[in-house]
Amino acid sequence: MPGIVERIKRFARSPQGQRATEQVRRAAADPRRRAQAQRLLSKLRDRRP
């Protein structure tokens, strides 16, 4: 049974993985999405003890 890293690699090479990667790239390039992600990460960091 392949390990998790191998499964992720296989998914990333698949057509479905390529589409997901492209969607993430486009979202990361959008300033509104980038700000939204920063706010979310900030909230998560603040919750840690």
Jmol script that loads the backbone (N, CA, C; Angstrom):
load data "model"
ATOM      1  N   MET A   1       0.852  -1.181   0.000  1.00  0.00           N
ATOM      2  CA  MET A   1       0.000   0.000   0.000  1.00  0.00           C
ATOM      3  C   MET A   1       0.897   1.243   0.000  1.00  0.00           C
ATOM      4  N   PRO A   2       0.687   2.132  -0.978  1.00  0.00           N
ATOM      5  CA  PRO A   2       1.550   3.313  -1.049  1.00  0.00           C
ATOM      6  C   PRO A   2       1.321   4.249   0.129  1.00  0.00           C
ATOM      7  N   GLY A   3       2.396   4.916   0.515  1.00  0.00           N
ATOM      8  CA  GLY A   3       2.306   5.874   1.612  1.00  0.00           C
ATOM      9  C   GLY A   3       1.554   7.115   1.180  1.00  0.00           C
ATOM     10  N   ILE A   4       1.283   7.965   2.135  1.00  0.00           N
ATOM     11  CA  ILE A   4       0.489   9.163   1.860  1.00  0.00           C
ATOM     12  C   ILE A   4       1.194  10.091   0.883  1.00  0.00           C
ATOM     13  N   VAL A   5       2.508  10.206   0.984  1.00  0.00           N
ATOM     14  CA  VAL A   5       3.250  11.091   0.080  1.00  0.00           C
ATOM     15  C   VAL A   5       3.127  10.589  -1.354  1.00  0.00           C
ATOM     16  N   GLU A   6       3.236   9.286  -1.542  1.00  0.00           N
ATOM     17  CA  GLU A   6       3.102   8.714  -2.884  1.00  0.00           C
ATOM     18  C   GLU A   6       1.696   8.942  -3.439  1.00  0.00           C
ATOM     19  N   ARG A   7       0.696   8.816  -2.578  1.00  0.00           N
ATOM     20  CA  ARG A   7      -0.687   9.039  -3.030  1.00  0.00           C
ATOM     21  C   ARG A   7      -0.889  10.492  -3.434  1.00  0.00           C
ATOM     22  N   ILE A   8      -0.294  11.416  -2.684  1.00  0.00           N
ATOM     23  CA  ILE A   8      -0.400  12.838  -3.019  1.00  0.00           C
ATOM     24  C   ILE A   8       0.301  13.119  -4.339  1.00  0.00           C
ATOM     25  N   LYS A   9       1.485  12.540  -4.528  1.00  0.00           N
ATOM     26  CA  LYS A   9       2.221  12.716  -5.785  1.00  0.00           C
ATOM     27  C   LYS A   9       1.400  12.206  -6.967  1.00  0.00           C
ATOM     28  N   ARG A  10       0.811  11.025  -6.783  1.00  0.00           N
ATOM     29  CA  ARG A  10       0.015  10.436  -7.861  1.00  0.00           C
ATOM     30  C   ARG A  10      -1.180  11.326  -8.203  1.00  0.00           C
ATOM     31  N   PHE A  11      -1.838  11.852  -7.172  1.00  0.00           N
ATOM     32  CA  PHE A  11      -2.977  12.745  -7.394  1.00  0.00           C
ATOM     33  C   PHE A  11      -2.526  14.015  -8.111  1.00  0.00           C
ATOM     34  N   ALA A  12      -1.393  14.584  -7.693  1.00  0.00           N
ATOM     35  CA  ALA A  12      -0.899  15.828  -8.291  1.00  0.00           C
ATOM     36  C   ALA A  12      -0.605  15.658  -9.773  1.00  0.00           C
ATOM     37  N   ARG A  13      -0.194  14.474 -10.174  1.00  0.00           N
ATOM     38  CA  ARG A  13       0.108  14.210 -11.591  1.00  0.00           C
ATOM     39  C   ARG A  13      -1.132  13.895 -12.421  1.00  0.00           C
ATOM     40  N   SER A  14      -2.226  13.557 -11.767  1.00  0.00           N
ATOM     41  CA  SER A  14      -3.436  13.187 -12.488  1.00  0.00           C
ATOM     42  C   SER A  14      -4.113  14.435 -13.069  1.00  0.00           C
ATOM     43  N   PRO A  15      -4.976  14.265 -14.074  1.00  0.00           N
ATOM     44  CA  PRO A  15      -5.700  15.412 -14.633  1.00  0.00           C
ATOM     45  C   PRO A  15      -6.519  16.149 -13.576  1.00  0.00           C
ATOM     46  N   GLN A  16      -7.134  15.417 -12.670  1.00  0.00           N
ATOM     47  CA  GLN A  16      -7.923  16.031 -11.608  1.00  0.00           C
ATOM     48  C   GLN A  16      -7.008  16.863 -10.690  1.00  0.00           C
ATOM     49  N   GLY A  17      -5.854  16.339 -10.384  1.00  0.00           N
ATOM     50  CA  GLY A  17      -4.896  17.057  -9.552  1.00  0.00           C
ATOM     51  C   GLY A  17      -4.370  18.301 -10.244  1.00  0.00           C
ATOM     52  N   GLN A  18      -4.155  18.199 -11.555  1.00  0.00           N
ATOM     53  CA  GLN A  18      -3.698  19.360 -12.324  1.00  0.00           C
ATOM     54  C   GLN A  18      -4.737  20.472 -12.282  1.00  0.00           C
ATOM     55  N   ARG A  19      -6.015  20.098 -12.413  1.00  0.00           N
ATOM     56  CA  ARG A  19      -7.088  21.103 -12.342  1.00  0.00           C
ATOM     57  C   ARG A  19      -7.136  21.750 -10.970  1.00  0.00           C
ATOM     58  N   ALA A  20      -7.008  20.945  -9.926  1.00  0.00           N
ATOM     59  CA  ALA A  20      -7.040  21.476  -8.558  1.00  0.00           C
ATOM     60  C   ALA A  20      -5.869  22.429  -8.328  1.00  0.00           C
ATOM     61  N   THR A  21      -4.698  22.061  -8.818  1.00  0.00           N
ATOM     62  CA  THR A  21      -3.520  22.904  -8.676  1.00  0.00           C
ATOM     63  C   THR A  21      -3.727  24.241  -9.374  1.00  0.00           C
ATOM     64  N   GLU A  22      -4.291  24.204 -10.566  1.00  0.00           N
ATOM     65  CA  GLU A  22      -4.529  25.446 -11.318  1.00  0.00           C
ATOM     66  C   GLU A  22      -5.551  26.326 -10.599  1.00  0.00           C
ATOM     67  N   GLN A  23      -6.585  25.729 -10.026  1.00  0.00           N
ATOM     68  CA  GLN A  23      -7.578  26.504  -9.275  1.00  0.00           C
ATOM     69  C   GLN A  23      -6.937  27.190  -8.078  1.00  0.00           C
ATOM     70  N   VAL A  24      -6.071  26.487  -7.388  1.00  0.00           N
ATOM     71  CA  VAL A  24      -5.398  27.060  -6.223  1.00  0.00           C
ATOM     72  C   VAL A  24      -4.486  28.198  -6.654  1.00  0.00           C
ATOM     73  N   ARG A  25      -3.779  28.017  -7.766  1.00  0.00           N
ATOM     74  CA  ARG A  25      -2.897  29.088  -8.264  1.00  0.00           C
ATOM     75  C   ARG A  25      -3.690  30.343  -8.592  1.00  0.00           C
ATOM     76  N   ARG A  26      -4.835  30.152  -9.265  1.00  0.00           N
ATOM     77  CA  ARG A  26      -5.658  31.315  -9.613  1.00  0.00           C
ATOM     78  C   ARG A  26      -6.198  32.007  -8.372  1.00  0.00           C
ATOM     79  N   ALA A  27      -6.635  31.231  -7.396  1.00  0.00           N
ATOM     80  CA  ALA A  27      -7.165  31.810  -6.162  1.00  0.00           C
ATOM     81  C   ALA A  27      -6.063  32.553  -5.404  1.00  0.00           C
ATOM     82  N   ALA A  28      -4.854  32.013  -5.406  1.00  0.00           N
ATOM     83  CA  ALA A  28      -3.749  32.653  -4.692  1.00  0.00           C
ATOM     84  C   ALA A  28      -3.339  33.962  -5.363  1.00  0.00           C
ATOM     85  N   ALA A  29      -3.568  34.080  -6.651  1.00  0.00           N
ATOM     86  CA  ALA A  29      -3.191  35.295  -7.368  1.00  0.00           C
ATOM     87  C   ALA A  29      -4.217  36.411  -7.164  1.00  0.00           C
ATOM     88  N   ASP A  30      -5.415  36.066  -6.737  1.00  0.00           N
ATOM     89  CA  ASP A  30      -6.483  37.050  -6.530  1.00  0.00           C
ATOM     90  C   ASP A  30      -6.265  37.763  -5.197  1.00  0.00           C
ATOM     91  N   PRO A  31      -6.109  39.089  -5.198  1.00  0.00           N
ATOM     92  CA  PRO A  31      -5.848  39.817  -3.946  1.00  0.00           C
ATOM     93  C   PRO A  31      -6.933  39.630  -2.880  1.00  0.00           C
ATOM     94  N   ARG A  32      -8.195  39.535  -3.291  1.00  0.00           N
ATOM     95  CA  ARG A  32      -9.267  39.330  -2.305  1.00  0.00           C
ATOM     96  C   ARG A  32      -9.141  37.969  -1.636  1.00  0.00           C
ATOM     97  N   ARG A  33      -8.877  36.948  -2.436  1.00  0.00           N
ATOM     98  CA  ARG A  33      -8.717  35.595  -1.884  1.00  0.00           C
ATOM     99  C   ARG A  33      -7.496  35.520  -0.974  1.00  0.00           C
ATOM    100  N   ARG A  34      -6.419  36.198  -1.397  1.00  0.00           N
ATOM    101  CA  ARG A  34      -5.193  36.197  -0.595  1.00  0.00           C
ATOM    102  C   ARG A  34      -5.463  36.822   0.779  1.00  0.00           C
ATOM    103  N   ALA A  35      -6.189  37.941   0.799  1.00  0.00           N
ATOM    104  CA  ALA A  35      -6.526  38.608   2.056  1.00  0.00           C
ATOM    105  C   ALA A  35      -7.423  37.711   2.913  1.00  0.00           C
ATOM    106  N   GLN A  36      -8.359  37.036   2.267  1.00  0.00           N
ATOM    107  CA  GLN A  36      -9.258  36.133   2.978  1.00  0.00           C
ATOM    108  C   GLN A  36      -8.451  35.000   3.642  1.00  0.00           C
ATOM    109  N   ALA A  37      -7.500  34.453   2.918  1.00  0.00           N
ATOM    110  CA  ALA A  37      -6.667  33.375   3.462  1.00  0.00           C
ATOM    111  C   ALA A  37      -5.812  33.891   4.625  1.00  0.00           C
ATOM    112  N   GLN A  38      -5.284  35.097   4.490  1.00  0.00           N
ATOM    113  CA  GLN A  38      -4.476  35.668   5.570  1.00  0.00           C
ATOM    114  C   GLN A  38      -5.304  35.844   6.840  1.00  0.00           C
ATOM    115  N   ARG A  39      -6.540  36.318   6.683  1.00  0.00           N
ATOM    116  CA  ARG A  39      -7.419  36.480   7.852  1.00  0.00           C
ATOM    117  C   ARG A  39      -7.687  35.139   8.522  1.00  0.00           C
ATOM    118  N   LEU A  40      -7.967  34.117   7.710  1.00  0.00           N
ATOM    119  CA  LEU A  40      -8.238  32.791   8.253  1.00  0.00           C
ATOM    120  C   LEU A  40      -7.023  32.253   9.005  1.00  0.00           C
ATOM    121  N   LEU A  41      -5.843  32.373   8.406  1.00  0.00           N
ATOM    122  CA  LEU A  41      -4.635  31.893   9.073  1.00  0.00           C
ATOM    123  C   LEU A  41      -4.376  32.660  10.364  1.00  0.00           C
ATOM    124  N   SER A  42      -4.644  33.942  10.338  1.00  0.00           N
ATOM    125  CA  SER A  42      -4.457  34.757  11.537  1.00  0.00           C
ATOM    126  C   SER A  42      -5.381  34.280  12.657  1.00  0.00           C
ATOM    127  N   LYS A  43      -6.626  34.000  12.311  1.00  0.00           N
ATOM    128  CA  LYS A  43      -7.574  33.498  13.309  1.00  0.00           C
ATOM    129  C   LYS A  43      -7.100  32.167  13.888  1.00  0.00           C
ATOM    130  N   LEU A  44      -6.622  31.289  13.031  1.00  0.00           N
ATOM    131  CA  LEU A  44      -6.164  29.979  13.495  1.00  0.00           C
ATOM    132  C   LEU A  44      -4.948  30.114  14.403  1.00  0.00           C
ATOM    133  N   ARG A  45      -4.036  31.021  14.064  1.00  0.00           N
ATOM    134  CA  ARG A  45      -2.849  31.223  14.898  1.00  0.00           C
ATOM    135  C   ARG A  45      -3.217  31.785  16.253  1.00  0.00           C
ATOM    136  N   ASP A  46      -4.174  32.712  16.286  1.00  0.00           N
ATOM    137  CA  ASP A  46      -4.580  33.337  17.538  1.00  0.00           C
ATOM    138  C   ASP A  46      -5.255  32.355  18.485  1.00  0.00           C
ATOM    139  N   ARG A  47      -5.847  31.299  17.974  1.00  0.00           N
ATOM    140  CA  ARG A  47      -6.574  30.344  18.806  1.00  0.00           C
ATOM    141  C   ARG A  47      -5.635  29.384  19.519  1.00  0.00           C
ATOM    142  N   ARG A  48      -4.404  29.256  19.033  1.00  0.00           N
ATOM    143  CA  ARG A  48      -3.472  28.298  19.632  1.00  0.00           C
ATOM    144  C   ARG A  48      -3.033  28.767  21.012  1.00  0.00           C
ATOM    145  N   PRO A  49      -2.906  27.827  21.953  1.00  0.00           N
ATOM    146  CA  PRO A  49      -2.473  28.191  23.312  1.00  0.00           C
ATOM    147  C   PRO A  49      -0.975  28.462  23.375  1.00  0.00           C
TER     148      PRO A  49
END
end "model"
wireframe off; spacefill off
backbone 0.3
color backbone group
